[in-house]
Amino acid sequence: MGLRALLRHEVHFEVMAVGAGALSHDVYFGTNPTPGASEFQGNQPDTTFDPGDLVKLTMYYWRIDEVNDSGTTTGVVWSFKTGSK
């Protein structure tokens, strides 16, 4: 299966630069450009997240907040649009 075929079925996100001292990560993912409570996917210690199957030609947004003993640092909102195939 080539990369193109893989992207049609699932997308995996990986936190590339984990915040210093992060104990866990609040994951927000959905179609709302301002991710909030309805896009909250949970808190996890892992640095990967599988959003499952995605709808064609749809704009998705995600944000990862870093959580440590001092509190939560809100991440930047990222986005992408799925293709037609």
Secondary structure, DSSP 8 states (H G I E B T S, - for coil): --HHHHHHH---EE-SS--TT--EEEEEEES-SS--GGGEEEEES-SEE---S--TT-EEEEEEEEEETTEEE----EEEE----
